[in-house]
């Protein structure tokens, strides 16, 4: 039978976590020589900045400070009057604005250090390795570095300015920069202002572009987003399907942010709540363009597995469908920022219709993740997730066919781990669900027609990574993608070796059907893996209507597993190398929805949503019945998933303000656990490692963290199982003295397939706990 998931309450004890003190920077061997050297380097950097930098909304200099090894936190250089920290670009580089007075103060302190060997706040000077300025090379974005300026002039560029937290400074900077552009003759197409992201899109020529690379306020210059979509036709007769009934009025909603929607399609129309355009000029649902990409994605978001629906000859929408047009799929440059259109669409659809789940099948081919900051569209999604309480589902992005190596068959899957195969923006977003691709079919259409001949050589076998998927991780090793879903496959033709995918793709609805095309299309790409996960996330809202986006992510993560075919290809997951390769390509795995929406007799899902203060521990005792450990050797499983959506900032290496993680521990009772975490403030009593799937160091850098434990027999010491959630904020958060409680969600899955009474027994144990707590509360109030 199927049952609703159960709620898990945390135990009353709440302990403070005392953070470890980080050692300071070790003094240089010769402080006087250190001061003299730095004084000379500061003077040289100051001269270069004066000679090479142009513009600026005020008269301060941009100073590039290179740090000595010893820590990731930014030294408080702004304690020096006239110095303002702008950004930490990596572990060794800090950018700061400095007035002439601030630079003079720096020079005076360095001169004192060189003369006396000591000075006020000498730790700041000890932390510095060198001074420099932000060069045109530093300002050159990844895509521009790889491809160079476009040959045809004028061309379009995206410019990111240094973020300014204060709105008045941000506006003054953009106003001054816009005036500078106008004087230079550069055409401004669009601008985007967010607290930690300021961008402009311009049209210019080569000489003007060279000036952009020298402007003091410019962080990066790069090529605008580039979209690429391949289309293959799948012929299917739509007349064989019965009429589509609309979903219930209270059905959960899924919103598709894409290239628009053919809302009149016979298989979509009954479920469409609204379809709006968010590009200038606005285009509404009356837009007659085919919108094939958006419609294709929408079919998967609405139905999940369109191919199965075709085979069953029945389409039954369980969700309400909304569409926001936020980009064009015509292959042309877009004047308006996708970030702006996405934010407008999300705010509108969330406010008007309560949309909670948004699919954004978008990947910027010109923004391959470089391992440094998360920004651009990814930052926008992370910010909106926290502010509005919504869930974004995005793909990893795809390799282009011309990026396949000539010997792709021999080099699959190893070429997927090369640098050019890293994630595309916005797949790096920590608070979104990022979806990678796996393959489903192995026979092309020609191979199906001629089963006795070798027509094509497929690159992947069923359930192995999609041959064009991209790989993580995201910032600081955060696991991305989070999960994987079917994205199609590729085959190399026998005669020519050219790739093709007819018969190997994902099937969905054809936006051009109304103009005489077929009802369905087939295509490949992680763009079509993402909406299948968005479909599952939205359907979860029918089972758990009050679920937060954190809880939706935790539920999906707790029910994900590595396909056996992936482990066989990439290496066993119980070895470090295999585990790393699996996490980089498929994250926590493919979502098994057998018990995702409802618990079963032998598989029980427990849910909790809480808020935790900085430097605290929360304790949850799992309600395991005695039967869970009974009857000798057999397999029992406990899966735990933690999800939260911290505030983020693009100018800090610690992108997350708050950092949460969990440990699963075994003990005789709650008191033993709480005392252990008081005594050992770093690791408590140590996480249970026997039968563990992923250790803490592999999972804790992300905002969705999952692991699973397999027990073959009852533990020898302590059969009470606890999940301990810990919070420790990043250094920049603590410096700003903000201590808001951080919301998080926990999902725990208990599986004992030999016990058909597990759900009933767990529910009874929870009921007894609730009665005991009620008596305690009554007694306490008396």
N, C-alpha and C positions, 0 to 999 in steps of 0.2 A: 504494500500500500504506500501511498504518498502522503506526507504530512507537512505542515508548516514548520519552518525552521524554528529553533528554540533560542530564547534569550539567555545570555550568560551575564551574571552580575559579578563585579569585582569584589574582592574581600575588603573588609574595613581597613586593615592596616595600610598606611601610606607612609613611605619612608623617604627622607631626603637623600639625595645622592650627592655626595661631596665630590666635586670635580677634582681631577688630578691637577696639581700645579705643574705647569709647563716650565722647563728650565729656560732661563734667559739666554741671550746671545753671549757666547764666550768672548771675552775681551781679546783684541788682536795682540799678537806677540809683542809688538812695539807700538803703543798708542800714539806716540809723537809722530812716528813715520806714517802711521795710518792717517792721522789728521792732515799732515802735509800733502800726502798723495791725493787725498780726497779734495783738498782745497784747490789743487791744480786742476783736477778733473772737473770740478764744479765750474771753475772759470772757463774752461774749454767748452763745456756743454752750454754755458750761458752765451758764449760768443756764437756758437753754431746755431743755437735757436734764434738769436737776433738776426743772423745773416740769412738763414734759410726759411724760417717760418714766415707766413704771411697771415694777415687778418687776425681776428679775435674780437669777441664782443667787449673785452676790457683790455687793459694794458699789462696783464699778468703774463708771465712766461710759463710754458708747459715744461715741466721737469720730469725726466725719466730717471727713476731711482732704482738701481739694481741692488738687490738684497744679498747679504751673505747667507749661506746655508744655516738652518737652525730653526725654522718655524714657518708655518703657513699664514699666521695672522699678520695683519698689517700693523707695523709699529705706528704709534700715534704721532706721526710727523706734524699733524695739524696742531700739536701743542706748541709748535714754534710759531710765533705771531707772523701773520701774512702768508702762511702755507695752508693749502686746502687739498686734501686727498681727493683725487678724481676717481681712480680705479686701480684695482690690482689685476694685472693682465695675466700673470701666471705666478708660480711660487716665487719667482725671483725678480719680478718687475712691478713697481708701483709708479703710477702717474700722479703728479700733483701740480696744481696751479700755484705759482709763487709771485708775490709782488716784489718790487725792487727792495722794499724793506725786509721782506721775508728772505730773499736771497742774500741780502747783506747780513742778516742775522745768522744764516747758515754759515756764511764765510767767516764771521767773527768767532763763532763757536769752534769752527774747524781750526782757525788760527790759534785760539786759546789751547785747543787740544794738542796742536803741533808744538806749542811753546811749553806748556806745563804738564802734558800727559794726562790731564783730567779737565773736566768741564761740567757744567750743569747739564743734567739729562744726557750724560755720556752714552747711555744705552742706545739712544736714537742714532748716534753717530757710529757706534760699534756695529749696528745692524746693517750699515751701508757698505756695499762692495765697490760701487762705482756710480758715476753720474753720466747721463747722456741726454739726448733729446729724441722726440718721436719723429722718425724719419719717413719719407715717402714709402720706403719699403715696408715699414711697420704699418702704414695706413693702407697698403694694398691687400684687398680681400683675396680669399682662396681662389675663387673662380677667375678673378681678374689676373691673378698671378699665373694661373694655369693656361688661360686662353688668350690673354692680352686684350688690348682694346679692339673693339669691332672694326673691321676694315671699312665699312660704310659709315660715312659721317653725314649728319650728326648721329649720335647714338645715345642710348639711355643708360644711366648709372644710378645706383643706390648709394647714398651717403649716410653714414651713421655719425652723429655728433656725440661729443662726450656728454653722458647723462648729467643732469643737474637736479638734485632732489628738491630744491626750492623752486616753486612755480615761477616766481618773478625772474629769477636768473635764467630759467629755461626759456621763458618767453623772450627775454632780452637777447639771449644767444641766437635763437631762431630768427628773430627780427633782424639782428645785425647781419647774420649769415645770408638771409634772403636779400638784403640790400646789397651785400657784396656780390652775390650771384648776378643780380640785375646789372650792376656796374660792369661786371665781367662779360655780360651778354649771354649768360647761361639761362636757359628756360627752365623754370621750376614747374614740375608737373603735379607734385603732391607733397604733403608733409604729414608727419606722424609725431605726436608728442605724448609720451607716457612718462611716469616718474623715473623709470630706469631705462627708457629707450626713446631716443630722438632720431628720426630719420627723415630724409628728403629724397625724392626721386627727381632727377633732372635730365635734360637733353642738352648735350654739349658736343664740342669737337675735341680733337686730340690735345691741342694747346691748352684749352680750358681745363681739360681733365688733369693735365700735369699741374696746373695751379691748385686744383682741389686737393691733390695729394700733399700739398705743402701748407694747407690752412691749419692754423693752430687748433681750431675747435673740431677738426675732423678726426674721428676715431678710425673709421675704415671707409674705403671706397670699393665698391664691388659691382659686378654685373647683376641685373635684376633677375627675378625668378625665371626659370625656363621649364616649360612643361613639354612632355612628350608622351603620346598615347598611341598605341597600336590597336587596330580594329580588325576582327575577323568575324565573318558572318556565320550564324547558325540558324538554319531554316527549321521553323516549327510552326504548325498550324494552330492559331489561337482559337479557332472556332470550336475546337473539341472540348473547351473548358466551360463549366457552368457559370452562370452570372455571379459576379462578386458581390457579396453582402458587405456593407460597411462594418467596421469594428464597433464595439460598444462605445458609448459616449465617454465613459470613464476609463477607457483603455489607455495605457501608458503611451507617451509620445516619443518619437525618435525624429530628430531634426538632421537633415543632410545639408551641409554647407559645401556647395560644389558649383558646377557651371550652369545650374538651373534645372528645371524639371519639365518634362512633357506630361503635365498633370492630367491631360485628357486620355492617357493610355488606359485601355480597358481594364488592365490588371492593377492599376494604381489609383484611378480616379475616386473610387469609393472610399479610400483611406486617406486621401489628401485633405488636411485641415486648412493649409494655406501654403502658397508658393509666392515668394516675394524676391525682388531683385535688390541688391545692396551695392551695386556699382553705379557710378554717375555716367550718364543720366539713368535714373532708376528704371528698371524694367520689371514689370509685374508678371503674374501668372499668364497674362494674355500674350506674352512674347511667343511668337510662332516659330522660333528657331528650334531645331531638333533636340538640342541639349542631350546628346547621346551619352556623354560621360556621367553627368549628374543623374540621368534617368537610370543608367546601368547601376550606379552605386545605390540609388534609392530602392531599386528592386531587391537588392541584397539586404539593405537595412530593414526593409519592411518584412520580407519573407525568410531571410536567413539563407536557406538552401533552395534556390530557385529551381535547380535541376531536379531535386527530389519532388518539388511541387508539380513540375511537369510530368514526371513519371507517375505520380499518384493521381494525375488529372484533376487536381483540386488546388485552388488558391484561396486560403482563408486568412485574411489579415487580422492579426491580434494586436496591432499597434496603430496609432494615429501617426500619419506621416506629414512632416513639415519640411519645406525646402527654402533655403536662402541662397541666392546666387551671389557668390563672392569672388569668382574668377571666371574668365573666358576660357573655352577649350578650343580656340581657333588658331593657337600657335603664335599669336601676335603678342608683342609687348603690351603690358597693361599699364596705363598711366597712374592708376590709383593703387595704393598699398593694399595688399591682401589683408594685412593686420587691421587696417581701419574698417574694411568691409566686414571682416569676421567679427570684430567687436560690436559693430552696429547690429549685425544680424543676431548675434547671441543675446545681446541686451533686449532687442525687440521681441524675439521669439520666446525668450524666457519670461519677460514681463507680460506679454499678451496671452501666451498659451501655457506657461508653466513648463516649457521644455527643459528637461534635465540632462538628456543624453544627446550629444552632438557628434556626428561623424564628419570628419574633415579629411577627405582622401586627397591630400595635397602634399607634394614633395618638391622642394626647390633644388633643381639639379645644379644650380650655381652656389649652393650652400652646403657643401659636404662638411660634416663636423670635423673640426681640426683638433679636438681634444682639449680645447680651452674653455672659453665662456659659453654659456647658454644665453642666447639673445634672439632678436628678431621675432618671428612668429611663435617660436617655442616659448619665449618669455611671456608673450601676450597670453598664450593659453594657460601657462602656469598662474599668471596673475588673475585672470578671469575665473579660473577654477576655484581659487580661494575666495575671491570677492563675492561671486554669485552662487557658489555651491552647485556647479554643473560639472559634467563629465565629458571630456573630449576623447574621442577615439581616433587615432591617426596611424598611418602606415609608416614603415621604415623608409619607404622609397625604393626605387628600382635602379639597378644598373641598366645602362642602355645596351642595345644589341651590339653596337660597335665597340663596346668595352669588353666584350667576351674575348678571351685569349684565343689564338688560332687553334691551339690544341685543347679546347675547352673540355672535351670529353675526358682527356687524360688528367686535366688539372682540376676538374670538379671534385670536391667543393673547395679546394685549397685557395683558388683565386678569390673566393668570397672573403678571405681574411686579409687581403691586401688593403693598403691605405685608401685607395680610391673607392673602396666598397663600404666606407663608413656611412653612418646615418646621414639622411638629409633633414634639414630644417623643415618641419617642426618636430621630427621624431625624437629629438633630444629632450623634449619637455618632460620634466620629472613628475608632474602632477597629472599628466595625461596617460591614457592606456595606449602604448605603442605596440603595433601588431606587425610581426614578420610573416613571411610566407613559407608554406610547405606545399609539396606537390600531391596530387590526388590520382591522376591517371598516367598511364604509361604507353598507350597506343595512339598514334596520330590517326587521322581519318584515313590516310592511305594504308596504314598498317591494319586498320580494321577491315578495309576492303580486300586486302591481300594478306590474310593471316599466315600464309605459307611462305612468304618471302620477307627478307629483311629490307624494309623500305627506308626506315629511319633509325637513328641511334638516339634514344632518349638520354638526357643528361642525369635526371634524377629518377629514382624508383619511388613508388607510392610512399607517402609520409616522410620523405626526405626533404631537406630544405629546397625551396624554390630556387632555380638556378640564377635568378636575377635579384634575389632578396639582398638587402643590405644588413650590415652587422653593427652591433654596439661594441663597447658600452657607451654610455653617456658620461656626463661630468663626474670626475673622481671615481670612475669605475662603476657607476650606477648601472644596474642591469637594464638593458634595453636591447631588443624589444622586451616587453613584459610577457607577451604570449604570441602564439603563431596560429595562423589559419590558412585554409586552402587558397592558393594564389595562382595555380596553374603549373605548367611544366614547359620545357623546351626540348626539341629534338633536332638533331643535325641530319640533313638530307644525305642519303647514301651517295648520290652522284656528285653533288657539288659541295657538300659540307655546310651549306647555308642553314641557319636556324629557322625553324617554323614551329607553330604551336596549334595548328588546326586539330581539334579533337582532344587537346590537352588542357584547355583553358577553363575558366570559370564562366558559367552560363548565367545571364541575367536579362533584363528587359531592355529592348531596343527603343531609344528615344525617337528614332526616325520612323517608327511604325506608321504613324498617322499620315506620312507623306508617301506611302506605298512600299515601305520596307517590310522586313519580316518582323515578327513579334519579339524575337529574342536574338541576342548576340552572344558571341563568345570572345573572351579576351583574357589576358594574363596580367598579373601585377599585384603588388601588395595593396594597391588602392582598392582592390576588391576583397582582400582579406579583412581589412579594417571594418567595413560595414557588417560583416558577418558577426563580428564581436560586438559592435554597437547594437545589433539586433538582440543578442543575448543579454546585454546590459539593460536595455529597455524592457525586455520581458521580465527581468528580475523585479522591476518595479510593480508588476502585477502580483508577484509573490510576497514582496516586502515593500509595500507602498511608501513607507516613511524612510526608506534607505537613503542615506547620504551618498554622494559620489565616492567618498572614502569606502563606505561599506560595499558598494557595487564593485569597486576594484578589488577589495579584499576577497569577496566571494568568488570572483572570476579567477583570482590568483590561487585561492585555496583548492580549486577544482581543476587546475591545469597539471598536465603530466607530459613528460618527454615521450614522444613516440618511439617505440622500440627501433624502428628503422633509422631514426636519427642517431640513437646511441650506437647502433651497429656501424654507422658510417663515420661518425665524428669521434668515437672513442667512448669507452664506458664512463658514465658520469661519476663513478666513485673514485676516479683518478683525476688529479688536478688538471692535467692538460685536456682531457676529454670534457671535464666539467666546464672549463673556460670556453671551449669551442661551442659547446651546446648553449651556454648562456648568451654568448655573443650573437648567435644566429636565431635561436628560437626562444630565448628567455626561459620562462618557467614551463613552456610547452604549449600543447594544444588543450583547449578547454573541453573537458568531458562533461556534457550537460546531463548525464544520466541522473545525478542527484543535485544538480545545480539549482533548480527552481524549487524543488520540494525534497525534503528528507525522505529516506526510505527506511524500511524495517531494520536494515543492517548498516545503514550509512546515515549519520546524524550530523547536521550542521548547526553550530552554535554561533550566535551573533552578539556582539557587544559594541556599543559606541560610548566613548568617554572623553573627558578633557583632562589633560595632565599639565601640571606646572613644571617650570624649569627645575632641573636637578632633583627630580622625584622618581620613585618607582611605584607602579601599580601592580597588584597581584591578583591573578585569576586562578582559582583551583578548578580543574576540569572535573565534571561530575561523572566519573567513571564508576559504573556498577561493579560489584565483585565478580560478576560473570566475565568482565572484560579480561581479567587475568586468569580465569579458571580453565580447566580442561587441557593443561599441558601445552605442548609445542604446536603453534599454528601462527598464522600471520595476522597481526592487528596493526592498524595504522592510525596515526594522529597527524593531521596536517594543520599548520597554523599560518595565517596570513595577516599582516599588519599593514594598514594604509593610512596615510595622512597627507595633507596638502599644505606645506609650510609657505610662509611668506618668502619671497625670493628677491634677489637684487643682482643685477648683471655686473656690477662693479666690484664684486667681492668674489674671491676664489671659493670661499664658503658660500655658495649660491643660496643654500637653505638657511633661513634664520634658525629654525628649530631642527633638532636631530633626535629622532626616536628610533628605538630598536627593541627587540624582544629576545628573551631567553626562555627555553623550555627546561625546567629542572624537576628532578624527582626528590622527594623528601618524605619524612615520616608525618609531618604536620606543617601547618602554616607558620607556626612560631619558629621552627627550624629555618625556614626560608627567609623570613624577615630578619632574623638575627644574623644570618649569613650575609645578607646584603648590607646590613649595618657594619659588619666587621670588615668585609671586603668590598669597598665601595666601587671597584672597577668591574668585577665579574660576578659578584655575589658568590654563589657556591659552584659556579661553573656550569655551562650548559651540558645537558645529557648528549653524549656523542655517539653512543652505540646505536646503529641503525639509522643515523641521521642522514638526510639527503643533502642539504646545503648548510655549511657552517656559517656562523655569524659574519665573519670577515668577507664572505662572498656575497652577502645579501644586504648588509646594513647601510650601504651608501645610497640606496634608492629610497623612494617614498612608498613603494610597494615591495614588501619583504615577505618571502614565502619559504617555508621549509616543511619537511615531512619526516616522520619517524616511523620505522617499522619495528615492531616488537615480535620476536619469535616465541618468547616465553615471558613469564612474570619477572620483573626486575628483582635482583637479589636484595637490594637495600632501598626501602622506601617506595611504596606503591601509590603514593599520592603525587599527582602530576600538576605542576603549576606553570602558567605562562606569566612571566614578569616583563612588564613594559617599562622602559626607561627613557627619560628625556634629558638631553644635555644640549643646550643651545650653542650655536657658533659664537666665536669670540666677538664678532661685530654686533651681535644681538645683545650680548651682555654689556658691551661698552655703552649701548644706548639705553640700558636700564629698563627694558620692556619685559614684563613678566606675565603677559596674557596666557591663560591656559590654552594649550594646543589641542584641538579636537582630533580624534583618531578613531579608527574602526578596527575591530578584530573579528576574524572569521576562523573557526576551528571546526575541522571535519573529523569525526570519529568513525572509523570503519572496522567492523568485525563481521565478515561475511558468513561466519559459522554461527552467528547469533541472530536469529530472526526476531528476537525480542529487545534488541539493543535500544531502539527508539523509545519504547515504552519504559524501559528501565532507566534511561537517562532522564526522561521527563519526570518520572516519579522521584528521582533523586533531587532534581531541581525544585520540585514542589515541596519536598521535606525541608530543603534549605530555606525556601521562601517563608515557610511557617515558622521556622526557628528565628529568622531575622525579624519577622513580624512580632514575635513574642518579646524579643530583645528590645525592639523599639517601644513596645507598650510598657515594658518594665522600666525602661529608661525614662519614659515620659511621666511615670507615676512617681 
